[in-house]
Amino acid sequence: MQRTRPAALGAVALSLGIVLAGCGSGSSSGSGDTNTITVAYQRTAQFTQLDSVLKKAASEYEAANPGKKVKLTAIEAEQDQYFTKLALMNRSPSTAPDVIYEDSFQVRSDAAAGYLAPIDEQLAGWSDWSQFDDVAKQAGLGDDKKTYGVSMGTDTRALFYNKDIFAKAGLPTDWKPKTWDDVLSAARTIKQKAPGVTPINVYAGKAAGEATSMQGFEMLLYGTDSTLYDDSTQKWVTGSPGFKDSLSFYQTIFGEKLAPALDVALDATVGSRVATEMLPRGELAIALDGSWLPGQWIEGDNAWKGWEDTIGFAPMPTQNGQAPGSVSMSGGWLLSVGANAKDKNAAFDFIKVALNRDNSLKYDTENSQIAVRKDVASDEKYLSYNPSFEFFSSLVPTTHFRPATPDYSQISGNIQVAAESVATGSSTPDEAAKAYDEGLVGIVGQDKVQGG
């Protein structure tokens, strides 16, 4: 299947040279030198942990392999822009990287598009592969059941809340909402009793990309009695009550001005601003976000002394408190070998170094990842590093995974359009849901949808 991103690619295709020039430490990835391994990955103001571990791994790989070099290309962009820039690099063998930092939901589509190389043969000879749990191994599978990546860890999502603001507003500092109404009630109380504070952030804009789909909309939808995709029939769901109710939640928080102003909510950097400015400065009371946030507060450029005394965590409740009571979403990223890698065995050897026990321990602790290597998950250094690990690991039993279909990324974009249109007031939930359904049929075909 040909992978397509018509809107994004169409907007920037003519700027390929400019895009690649802005990719950080390298002007392009492919070098044509068989002794040089090119690695493409994401780096942002709030996400520097991967950059740190890859630099360490590059140094170790070069020391162990005289004559070999590792060229790191940090793509300095938020998530959706990272996907676009990576897709542009992959369009030409001359710029395609040898090793790719790959979101798990992109694996099937990128493998089908011919961007990734299967690595089953190399994995069979790697003794460390037995340390990875089975769920993590599933994350790297393509439609052909071959493996296209090695998992770096997984994550969960929940509510972060500022206990100081809650105390000021007369709300409990051991907050445990049972329903969506409990969440909205707390937000309304904060608006009334803590002026100047934004009560709640739920990602809503197209510019926030997958954060809007996964941290935002899907954390709502999977807490209703509806779903996005029916695994049993392998069809996408249209017209479900839960879909409209989730959009109504957006209508409420933006309509009542409980959410950030639109210039913030629709900005591509809203994720970084929430993590490094709004929460640390006490400008935001509640954030629906991911387990990786505390990692940047422990040390580094965004270190926040005393964060663990200020920030509380609560599971995101289901809509009406129905079983199992709370909901989470999980994803994760992998390191993959590019299909155009000049020396695929050398590229995989670099991945082996980057994801060995010591480097996985460094990455999983510093980036607040739920470890997928058994020897890391049981390591006392991992267990004692971050006080949030126990809470976020406890959410795994109620977590959900995005539909692992090659067309998910297009459907995710369709979700973002619906969420933004309601947040801006340009559509009602019913209108946005109808437009989503029409777009969905256009993507997958009438025979791949069913009524909710």
C-alpha positions as CSV (number, residue, x, y, z in Angstrom):
1,M,0.0,0.0,0.0
2,Q,1.3,3.4,-0.9
3,R,1.5,5.6,2.1
4,T,0.0,9.1,1.5
5,R,0.0,12.3,3.5
6,P,-1.4,14.6,0.8
7,A,-2.0,17.7,2.9
8,A,1.2,17.7,4.8
9,L,3.5,16.7,2.0
10,G,1.8,19.0,-0.4
11,A,2.5,21.9,1.8
12,V,6.1,21.3,2.2
13,A,7.2,19.2,-0.7
14,L,8.7,22.1,-2.5
15,S,10.7,23.0,0.6
16,L,12.5,19.8,0.9
17,G,15.9,21.4,0.9
18,I,14.8,23.9,3.6
19,V,13.2,21.1,5.7
20,L,16.3,19.0,5.7
21,A,18.5,22.0,6.4
22,G,16.5,22.4,9.6
23,C,17.1,18.9,10.8
24,G,19.6,19.7,13.5
25,S,23.0,18.1,13.6
26,G,22.9,16.9,10.0
27,S,21.9,18.6,6.8
28,S,20.7,15.3,5.4
29,S,20.8,11.7,6.5
30,G,22.0,9.4,3.7
31,S,25.7,9.7,3.3
32,G,26.5,7.1,0.6
33,D,29.4,6.0,2.8
34,T,29.1,2.3,3.8
35,N,31.2,3.0,6.9
36,T,28.8,5.6,8.2
37,I,25.5,4.8,9.9
38,T,22.9,7.6,9.7
39,V,20.4,7.9,12.4
40,A,17.2,10.1,12.2
41,Y,15.3,11.0,15.4
42,Q,13.2,13.6,17.1
43,R,14.5,16.3,19.6
44,T,12.5,19.1,21.1
45,A,13.0,21.6,24.0
46,Q,11.2,19.1,26.3
47,F,12.5,15.9,24.7
48,T,16.2,15.7,24.9
49,Q,16.5,12.2,26.6
50,L,16.8,10.3,23.3
51,D,19.4,12.7,22.0
52,S,21.5,12.0,25.1
53,V,21.3,8.2,24.9
54,L,22.0,8.1,21.2
55,K,25.1,10.2,21.6
56,K,26.3,7.8,24.2
57,A,25.5,4.8,22.0
58,A,27.2,6.4,19.0
59,S,30.4,6.9,21.1
60,E,30.2,3.3,22.3
61,Y,29.6,1.8,18.8
62,E,32.4,3.8,17.2
63,A,34.8,2.7,20.0
64,A,33.9,-1.0,19.5
65,N,34.0,-0.7,15.6
66,P,37.1,1.1,14.5
67,G,36.6,2.7,11.1
68,K,32.8,3.0,11.5
69,K,31.1,6.3,12.2
70,V,27.6,7.2,13.4
71,K,26.0,10.4,12.0
72,L,23.2,11.6,14.2
73,T,20.5,13.7,12.5
74,A,18.2,15.3,15.2
75,I,15.0,16.5,13.6
76,E,14.0,19.4,15.8
77,A,10.3,19.4,15.4
78,E,7.1,18.6,17.2
79,Q,5.6,15.2,16.5
80,D,3.5,15.8,13.4
81,Q,6.2,17.9,11.8
82,Y,8.7,15.1,12.6
83,F,6.6,12.6,10.8
84,T,6.4,14.9,7.8
85,K,10.1,15.5,7.7
86,L,10.9,11.9,8.1
87,A,8.6,10.9,5.3
88,L,10.4,13.4,3.0
89,M,13.7,12.0,3.9
90,N,12.5,8.5,3.2
91,R,11.3,9.4,-0.3
92,S,14.9,9.3,-1.7
93,P,17.6,6.7,-1.1
94,S,20.1,9.6,-1.0
95,T,18.4,11.1,2.1
96,A,16.8,8.0,3.7
97,P,18.3,7.2,7.2
98,D,19.9,3.9,8.1
99,V,18.3,3.9,11.6
100,I,14.9,5.5,12.2
101,Y,13.2,6.5,15.5
102,E,9.7,5.2,14.6
103,D,6.4,5.6,16.4
104,S,4.7,2.2,16.9
105,F,1.6,3.3,15.1
106,Q,3.6,4.1,12.0
107,V,5.3,0.7,11.7
108,R,2.7,-1.1,9.6
109,S,2.2,1.8,7.2
110,D,5.9,2.5,6.9
111,A,6.7,-1.1,6.4
112,A,4.0,-1.4,3.7
113,A,5.3,1.8,2.1
114,G,8.8,0.2,1.8
115,Y,10.5,2.5,4.2
116,L,11.6,-0.1,6.7
117,A,13.6,-3.3,6.5
118,P,12.6,-6.6,8.3
119,I,15.1,-7.5,11.0
120,D,14.0,-11.0,12.0
121,E,17.2,-12.6,10.8
122,Q,19.3,-10.2,12.9
123,L,17.0,-10.6,16.0
124,A,17.4,-14.4,15.8
125,G,21.1,-13.9,16.6
126,W,20.7,-11.4,19.4
127,S,20.6,-13.0,22.8
128,D,19.1,-9.8,24.4
129,W,15.9,-10.2,22.4
130,S,14.7,-12.7,25.0
131,Q,14.6,-9.9,27.5
132,F,11.9,-8.0,25.6
133,D,8.3,-8.8,26.7
134,D,5.9,-10.2,24.1
135,V,3.7,-7.1,23.9
136,A,6.8,-5.1,23.0
137,K,7.7,-7.5,20.3
138,Q,4.2,-7.2,18.8
139,A,4.7,-3.4,18.5
140,G,7.3,-4.0,15.8
141,L,5.2,-6.3,13.5
142,G,4.2,-5.4,10.0
143,D,1.2,-6.8,8.1
144,D,3.4,-9.6,6.8
145,K,4.2,-10.6,10.5
146,K,7.8,-9.7,10.0
147,T,9.5,-7.5,12.6
148,Y,10.4,-4.0,11.7
149,G,11.6,-2.4,14.9
150,V,12.8,-2.9,18.5
151,S,10.7,-1.3,21.2
152,M,12.3,1.4,23.4
153,G,9.6,1.3,26.1
154,T,5.9,2.1,26.4
155,D,3.8,4.7,28.2
156,T,0.4,5.4,29.7
157,R,-1.7,8.5,30.1
158,A,-3.6,10.1,33.0
159,L,-4.6,13.4,34.7
160,F,-1.8,15.6,36.2
161,Y,-3.0,18.1,38.7
162,N,-1.4,20.9,40.7
163,K,-2.1,20.2,44.4
164,D,-1.3,23.8,45.4
165,I,-3.9,25.2,43.1
166,F,-6.4,22.5,44.2
167,A,-5.8,23.5,47.9
168,K,-6.3,27.2,47.0
169,A,-9.6,26.4,45.3
170,G,-10.7,24.2,48.2
171,L,-10.5,21.0,46.3
172,P,-9.0,17.8,47.7
173,T,-5.3,17.3,47.1
174,D,-5.7,13.6,46.9
175,W,-8.2,14.0,44.0
176,K,-9.7,10.9,42.4
177,P,-12.5,11.9,40.0
178,K,-15.0,9.1,39.3
179,T,-16.7,10.5,36.2
180,W,-16.2,13.1,33.5
181,D,-18.6,15.4,35.5
182,D,-16.2,15.2,38.4
183,V,-13.4,16.4,36.2
184,L,-15.5,19.3,34.8
185,S,-16.8,20.2,38.3
186,A,-13.2,20.6,39.5
187,A,-12.3,22.7,36.5
188,R,-15.2,25.0,37.0
189,T,-14.3,25.4,40.7
190,I,-10.7,26.4,39.7
191,K,-12.0,28.9,37.2
192,Q,-14.1,30.5,40.0
193,K,-11.7,30.4,42.9
194,A,-8.2,30.6,41.2
195,P,-8.5,33.4,38.7
196,G,-5.6,33.6,36.2
197,V,-5.1,29.9,36.1
198,T,-6.2,27.8,33.1
199,P,-8.3,25.0,34.6
200,I,-7.7,22.1,32.2
201,N,-5.8,21.2,29.1
202,V,-7.0,18.5,26.7
203,Y,-5.1,18.6,23.4
204,A,-7.5,19.8,20.6
205,G,-5.6,21.2,17.7
206,K,-4.5,19.8,14.3
207,A,-1.0,21.3,15.0
208,A,-0.6,19.1,18.1
209,G,-1.0,16.1,15.8
210,E,-1.2,12.7,17.4
211,A,-1.3,14.3,20.9
212,T,-4.8,15.5,20.1
213,S,-5.8,12.1,18.9
214,M,-4.2,10.0,21.6
215,Q,-3.7,12.1,24.8
216,G,-6.9,14.0,24.1
217,F,-9.8,12.5,22.1
218,E,-9.1,8.8,22.5
219,M,-8.6,9.1,26.2
220,L,-12.3,10.3,26.2
221,L,-13.7,7.9,23.6
222,Y,-12.2,4.8,25.2
223,G,-13.9,5.8,28.4
224,T,-17.3,5.6,26.8
225,D,-19.3,2.5,25.8
226,S,-18.2,3.2,22.2
227,T,-15.0,2.4,20.3
228,L,-13.0,3.7,17.3
229,Y,-12.5,0.3,15.6
230,D,-14.2,-3.0,16.0
231,D,-11.4,-5.6,16.2
232,S,-13.8,-8.5,15.8
233,T,-15.2,-7.3,12.5
234,Q,-12.1,-5.3,11.5
235,K,-14.3,-2.3,10.7
236,W,-14.2,1.4,11.7
237,V,-17.1,2.7,13.7
238,T,-19.3,5.6,12.5
239,G,-22.1,7.5,14.3
240,S,-21.3,6.2,17.8
241,P,-22.8,8.1,20.8
242,G,-19.4,8.0,22.5
243,F,-17.8,9.8,19.6
244,K,-20.3,12.6,19.9
245,D,-20.0,12.7,23.7
246,S,-16.3,13.0,23.5
247,L,-16.6,16.0,21.1
248,S,-19.2,17.4,23.5
249,F,-16.5,17.3,26.3
250,Y,-14.4,19.5,24.1
251,Q,-17.3,21.8,23.4
252,T,-17.8,22.2,27.2
253,I,-14.3,23.0,28.2
254,F,-13.7,25.4,25.3
255,G,-17.2,26.9,25.4
256,E,-16.9,27.6,29.1
257,K,-13.3,28.9,28.8
258,L,-12.0,26.1,31.0
259,A,-9.3,25.2,28.4
260,P,-6.3,27.3,27.2
261,A,-7.0,30.2,24.8
262,L,-7.1,29.1,21.2
263,D,-3.8,30.8,20.4
264,V,-2.2,28.4,22.8
265,A,-4.4,25.3,22.2
266,L,-3.9,25.4,18.5
267,D,-0.2,26.2,18.5
268,A,2.2,23.4,17.4
269,T,4.3,23.9,20.6
270,V,1.4,23.5,23.0
271,G,2.8,20.2,24.3
272,S,6.2,21.8,25.2
273,R,4.4,24.8,26.7
274,V,2.3,22.6,28.9
275,A,5.2,20.5,30.2
276,T,7.9,23.2,30.5
277,E,5.9,26.4,31.2
278,M,2.3,26.1,32.2
279,L,2.5,23.2,34.7
280,P,5.9,24.3,36.4
281,R,4.8,27.9,36.6
282,G,1.4,27.1,38.2
283,E,-0.5,28.5,35.2
284,L,-2.4,25.2,34.5
285,A,-4.4,23.2,37.1
286,I,-5.2,19.9,35.3
287,A,-3.5,18.3,32.3
288,L,-4.5,15.2,30.5
289,D,-1.1,14.0,29.4
290,G,1.5,11.2,29.2
291,S,3.7,9.4,31.7
292,W,6.9,10.8,30.2
293,L,6.4,14.3,31.6
294,P,8.0,13.8,35.0
295,G,11.2,12.5,33.4
296,Q,12.2,16.0,32.2
297,W,11.5,17.5,35.6
298,I,14.0,15.3,37.4
299,E,17.1,16.6,35.7
300,G,18.2,18.5,32.6
301,D,17.2,21.8,31.0
302,N,13.7,21.6,32.4
303,A,14.5,20.3,35.9
304,W,11.8,21.4,38.4
305,K,12.8,21.1,42.0
306,G,10.0,19.9,44.2
307,W,7.7,18.9,41.4
308,E,6.8,15.7,43.2
309,D,5.4,17.8,46.0
310,T,3.3,19.9,43.7
311,I,2.0,17.5,41.1
312,G,-0.6,14.8,41.8
313,F,-1.8,12.1,39.5
314,A,-5.2,10.6,39.0
315,P,-6.5,8.0,36.5
316,M,-8.7,9.4,33.8
317,P,-12.2,8.2,34.8
318,T,-14.6,6.6,32.4
319,Q,-17.5,8.8,31.2
320,N,-20.0,7.8,33.9
321,G,-17.9,5.7,36.2
322,Q,-18.7,2.5,34.3
323,A,-16.3,-0.5,34.6
324,P,-13.4,-0.6,34.8
325,G,-13.6,2.9,36.2
326,S,-10.7,4.4,34.5
327,V,-9.0,4.5,31.1
328,S,-5.6,4.9,29.6
329,M,-3.9,4.7,26.2
330,S,-0.5,3.2,25.5
331,G,1.9,3.6,22.6
332,G,5.6,3.7,22.4
333,W,8.5,4.1,19.9
334,L,11.0,1.9,18.3
335,L,14.3,1.9,16.5
336,S,14.0,0.5,13.0
337,V,16.4,-0.2,10.2
338,G,15.7,1.8,7.0
339,A,14.9,-0.1,3.8
340,N,17.7,1.9,2.0
341,A,20.3,1.3,4.7
342,K,23.6,0.7,3.0
343,D,24.7,-1.9,5.6
344,K,21.6,-3.3,7.3
345,N,23.7,-5.5,9.6
346,A,25.7,-2.5,10.8
347,A,22.6,-0.5,11.3
348,F,21.1,-3.3,13.5
349,D,24.4,-3.5,15.4
350,F,24.0,0.1,16.3
351,I,20.4,-0.6,17.5
352,K,21.8,-3.4,19.7
353,V,24.2,-0.9,21.4
354,A,21.5,1.8,21.7
355,L,19.0,-0.6,23.3
356,N,21.4,-2.8,25.4
357,R,20.6,-3.1,29.1
358,D,22.6,-0.1,30.3
359,N,21.3,2.3,27.6
360,S,17.7,1.1,27.9
361,L,18.0,1.7,31.7
362,K,19.3,5.2,31.0
363,Y,16.5,6.0,28.5
364,D,13.6,4.4,30.4
365,T,14.5,6.2,33.6
366,E,15.3,9.6,32.2
367,N,12.3,9.6,29.8
368,S,9.9,8.0,32.3
369,Q,9.2,5.0,30.1
370,I,7.5,1.8,31.2
371,A,10.3,-0.6,30.7
372,V,9.8,-3.4,28.2
373,R,13.2,-5.2,28.9
374,K,12.6,-7.6,31.8
375,D,16.1,-6.9,33.2
376,V,15.4,-3.2,33.3
377,A,11.9,-3.4,34.7
378,S,13.2,-5.3,37.7
379,D,16.3,-3.2,38.3
380,E,16.3,-1.3,41.6
381,K,17.8,1.8,39.9
382,Y,14.8,1.9,37.6
383,L,12.3,1.3,40.3
384,S,13.6,4.0,42.6
385,Y,14.5,6.7,40.0
386,N,11.1,8.3,39.4
387,P,8.3,8.4,42.0
388,S,5.7,8.4,39.2
389,F,6.7,5.0,37.8
390,E,4.5,3.0,40.3
391,F,1.4,5.1,39.4
392,F,1.8,5.0,35.7
393,S,2.7,1.3,35.6
394,S,-0.6,0.6,37.6
395,L,-2.6,1.9,34.6
396,V,-1.5,-0.9,32.3
397,P,-4.4,-3.2,33.2
398,T,-6.9,-0.6,31.9
399,T,-4.9,0.7,29.0
400,H,-5.9,0.6,25.3
401,F,-3.8,0.6,22.1
402,R,-4.5,2.4,18.9
403,P,-5.9,0.4,16.0
404,A,-2.7,-1.1,14.3
405,T,-3.8,-0.5,10.8
406,P,-1.8,1.0,7.9
407,D,-4.5,3.7,7.5
408,Y,-4.6,4.8,11.2
409,S,-2.4,7.9,10.6
410,Q,-4.9,9.2,8.1
411,I,-7.9,8.5,10.4
412,S,-6.0,10.1,13.3
413,G,-5.7,13.3,11.2
414,N,-9.5,13.1,10.6
415,I,-10.0,12.9,14.4
416,Q,-7.8,16.0,14.8
417,V,-9.9,18.0,12.3
418,A,-13.1,17.1,14.2
419,A,-11.7,18.0,17.6
420,E,-10.3,21.4,16.4
421,S,-13.6,22.3,14.6
422,V,-15.5,21.8,17.9
423,A,-12.8,23.6,20.0
424,T,-13.0,26.6,17.7
425,G,-16.7,26.6,17.7
426,S,-16.9,26.2,13.9
427,S,-18.8,22.9,14.2
428,T,-21.2,21.4,16.7
429,P,-20.3,17.9,18.0
430,D,-23.0,16.5,15.6
431,E,-21.6,18.3,12.6
432,A,-18.0,17.4,13.4
433,A,-19.0,13.7,13.9
434,K,-20.8,13.7,10.6
435,A,-17.8,15.2,8.8
436,Y,-15.6,12.7,10.5
437,D,-17.8,9.8,9.3
438,E,-17.7,11.1,5.7
439,G,-14.0,11.5,5.8
440,L,-13.6,8.0,7.3
441,V,-15.6,6.4,4.5
442,G,-13.4,8.3,2.0
443,I,-10.3,6.9,3.6
444,V,-11.2,3.2,4.1
445,G,-14.3,2.7,1.9
446,Q,-17.9,2.0,2.8
447,D,-17.3,-1.7,3.2
448,K,-14.8,-1.1,6.0
449,V,-17.2,0.9,8.3
450,Q,-20.1,-0.1,10.6
451,G,-22.6,1.9,12.6
452,G,-21.9,2.4,16.3
